[in-house]
Amino acid sequence: RIRPHPIPSASMNAHTLATLLHIGADPDPVLFQTTFTTRHVGEKETLIRAGDECRSLYVVHSGFFRSSYLDRSGSIQGLGFPMAGDTLGADGLATGRHTAEAVALDCSEVVVIPVAQLTALSRSHAALATLFYRLISREIVRDQCSLFLLGSLGAEARVAAFLLDLSDRFSALGYSRTTFNLRMTRQDIGNYLGLKIETVSRIMSGLSQQGLISVHHRAVEILDPAGLRLAVEDA
């Protein structure tokens, strides 16, 4: 049985956190002295629930999450699939309560950043203020990219762009750019891209028939990256 409040297993200083976020950080002593706890999150465990008070932000240290929003009609809008170096919980900063939920898609670990602690430290330490601002600005940029994906591309181009984005993100983490497993379901992908599950499956099969990708269950191999990019650019 999953415990609702797992015991933090370790800690990470702010300088290491900046490295995880791919944010350039000066060797300011305060970054080495300021530490944040880490927390294990079990597969399928909910880290954030919509309506929860926003007490902390979370940076994914390892693993994979699904972030989504449930509207009043009960429809689910996928917001993304955060992995190592991505931030969770920034949506709660606006009102003090989270509007989205975050669920681990496999065994994961996050760095817990108490908002009150970071806010207080940011007032007196410029290095931490810079870290906080860059952390939030990265989430804004990612949201803008998601809006472009949903608002300007057709169905096939959305799926192609999604696979290319995963390819880039896995590569940035040191994994294969061309071969990876999809942690999310076809339904999860459809909720994120604004497509029906049948459409996602049909497009994946179509891309496979064109020789652009190879798909076996959740295992994906990108056979023709240039061709996949062309599918996005010609949309």
Phi, psi and omega in degrees: 000133182284129177285137182293335182226080181300150179283129178304140187261339185197192178218165180218134179278164187295330179292317177295323177298317178299322177295317178300323181278357184059038178251123178298131182226134175291152179285054179287130181307326183296332179291330178277332183275335181273122182239152177232144180283159173248160183218134174280141177232120183287158177303133181071005178281138178274120179275318181230135175248143176300133182099344178296147174293137181277094179258335183217154165258159181228135174248127182290122177269320176206158179099198190207138182233162169242125177250132183208161181237134178252117182275179186294338180275353180095001179282142181258128173247114177292137181254344179153178182229079183299137175229190187311128179094353179266157183253142176239143172100356183295338179299334183282350182291333184292314185243351184093357177225146182284142176255348182237160176250157178228124182236135178286131178268348169206179180298126189225171174219138180234154171267127183266121182243098179300127183298317182298318180295313182294321179296315181296316181291327181294332181292331185248351181230112183300324182298320179286326176298317179297318178300316181296314182295320180291324177300314181290320182296327178296324179291325178296317179298316180296321177297321178297320178296321179295319178297320177297316182301317184278331188266342188235356184245149175284177187300310182296319180294326178298314180294317179298316180295323179298315180293321178294323178295316177299319178302313180296319183290318177296320179298319180297335180268002178093008179264176180297137177280336189252340182230122180201163177260138175279117179285334183267161177275169176298326178295318177301316180297317179298318179298325180285319185271356182073034182233155175285153182301324180295324179292318179299313181297318180296317181292320177300318178295320179296317178296326177292316180295331178281354180081016181275326179220166171236133183232130174223105186056246180259000179276127181237136172235125177274111184271329184222082181301320180296319179294324179292320177296322179297325178297330178279315185291330181273359183290000000 
